[in-house]
């Protein structure tokens, strides 16, 4: 798999994961009372993730344009399969898992932020386990 194909797969995986986390945070934020101190914490986390989603979407567009140019030029390393057909980047998953573990450790136990972080840690652990499984 070419470096460009790996990059677009990794960017797509990151974007989907951030969107899932963004949805979970936003749903949790909706359940909080207006005077909850957690509301501000979650709103800041939503803002941070939304900025990351925007940056990832820009990166993905740039990669898509690069791939289009590679195909137009007949470049031998131009990806020739759908994004989801490529293997996930196990190192990127591990890095995101570590980041999620740090986020969980930094959050206050019992808060909505801690619950969302714990869910992300569990999802990434499962994703890493699946990605590191050897094919039969």
C-alpha positions as CSV (number, residue, x, y, z in Angstrom):
1,X,0.0,0.0,0.0
2,X,1.4,3.4,-1.0
3,X,2.1,6.1,1.6
4,X,-0.7,8.2,0.1
5,X,-3.2,5.4,0.5
6,X,-2.1,4.8,4.1
7,X,-2.4,8.6,4.8
8,X,-5.9,8.9,3.4
9,X,-7.0,5.7,5.3
10,X,-5.5,7.1,8.6
11,X,-7.1,10.5,8.0
12,X,-10.5,8.9,7.3
13,X,-10.2,6.7,10.4
14,X,-9.3,9.7,12.6
15,X,-12.2,11.8,11.2
16,X,-14.7,9.0,11.8
17,X,-13.5,8.5,15.4
18,X,-13.5,12.2,16.1
19,X,-17.0,12.5,14.8
20,X,-18.2,9.6,17.0
21,X,-16.5,11.3,20.0
22,X,-18.0,14.6,19.1
23,X,-21.4,13.1,18.9
24,X,-21.0,11.4,22.3
25,X,-19.8,14.6,23.9
26,X,-22.6,16.7,22.4
27,X,-25.2,14.2,23.5
28,X,-23.8,14.2,27.1
29,X,-23.7,18.0,27.1
30,X,-27.4,18.1,26.2
31,X,-28.2,16.0,29.3
32,X,-26.5,18.4,31.7
33,X,-28.4,21.2,33.5
34,X,-27.6,24.7,32.4
35,X,-25.8,25.5,35.8
36,X,-23.5,22.4,35.7
37,X,-19.8,23.3,35.7
38,X,-19.3,20.3,33.4
39,X,-21.2,22.1,30.7
40,X,-18.3,24.5,30.1
41,X,-15.7,21.7,30.2
42,X,-17.7,19.7,27.6
43,X,-18.3,22.7,25.5
44,X,-14.6,23.4,25.3
45,X,-13.9,19.8,24.4
46,X,-16.5,19.9,21.7
47,X,-14.9,23.1,20.3
48,X,-11.5,21.4,20.3
49,X,-12.7,18.4,18.5
50,X,-14.7,20.4,16.0
51,X,-11.5,22.3,15.1
52,X,-9.7,19.0,14.7
53,X,-12.5,17.6,12.5
54,X,-12.3,20.7,10.3
55,X,-8.5,20.3,10.0
56,X,-8.9,16.6,9.1
57,X,-11.4,17.4,6.5
58,X,-9.0,19.9,4.9
59,X,-6.2,17.3,5.0
60,X,-8.5,14.7,3.4
61,X,-9.4,17.1,0.6
62,X,-5.8,17.8,-0.1
63,X,-5.0,14.1,-0.1
64,X,-7.9,13.4,-2.4
65,X,-6.7,16.0,-4.8
66,X,-3.2,14.5,-4.7
67,X,-4.6,11.1,-5.5
68,X,-6.7,12.5,-8.4
69,X,-3.5,14.1,-9.8
70,X,-1.6,10.8,-9.4
71,X,-4.3,9.0,-11.3
72,X,-4.4,11.6,-14.0
73,X,-0.6,11.3,-14.4
74,X,-0.7,7.5,-14.4
75,X,1.5,7.4,-11.3
76,X,2.2,3.7,-10.4
77,X,1.7,4.5,-6.6
78,X,-1.8,6.0,-7.1
79,X,-4.2,4.1,-4.8
80,X,-6.4,1.8,-6.7
81,X,-8.9,0.6,-4.1
82,X,-11.5,2.2,-1.8
83,X,-10.3,3.8,1.4
84,X,-12.0,1.1,3.6
85,X,-10.2,-1.6,1.6
86,X,-6.8,-0.6,3.0
87,X,-5.6,-1.9,6.3
88,X,-5.9,0.5,9.3
89,X,-2.7,2.1,10.5
90,X,-1.9,0.2,13.7
91,X,0.6,2.7,14.9
92,X,-1.9,5.6,14.5
93,X,-4.5,3.5,16.5
94,X,-1.9,2.9,19.2
95,X,-1.1,6.6,19.4
96,X,-4.7,7.6,19.6
97,X,-5.3,5.0,22.3
98,X,-2.4,6.4,24.3
99,X,-3.9,9.9,23.9
100,X,-7.3,8.7,25.1
101,X,-5.7,7.0,28.1
102,X,-4.0,10.4,29.0
103,X,-7.3,12.2,28.5
104,X,-9.1,9.7,30.8
105,X,-6.4,10.0,33.5
106,X,-6.6,13.8,33.3
107,X,-10.4,13.8,33.7
108,X,-12.3,13.9,37.0
109,X,-13.8,10.4,37.8
110,X,-17.5,10.2,37.5
111,X,-17.8,13.2,35.1
112,X,-19.3,13.1,31.6
113,X,-15.9,13.8,30.2
114,X,-14.4,10.8,32.0
115,X,-17.2,8.6,30.7
116,X,-16.7,9.7,27.1
117,X,-12.9,9.2,27.5
118,X,-13.4,5.7,28.9
119,X,-15.7,4.8,26.0
120,X,-13.0,6.1,23.6
121,X,-10.3,4.1,25.3
122,X,-12.5,0.9,25.1
123,X,-13.2,1.5,21.4
124,X,-9.6,2.1,20.6
125,X,-8.5,-0.9,22.5
126,X,-10.9,-3.1,20.5
127,X,-9.8,-1.4,17.3
128,X,-6.1,-2.1,18.1
129,X,-6.9,-5.7,19.0
130,X,-8.7,-6.2,15.7
131,X,-6.0,-4.4,13.6
132,X,-3.2,-6.4,15.2
133,X,-5.0,-9.8,14.7
134,X,-3.2,-11.9,12.1
135,X,-5.3,-13.0,9.2
136,X,-6.3,-16.6,9.2
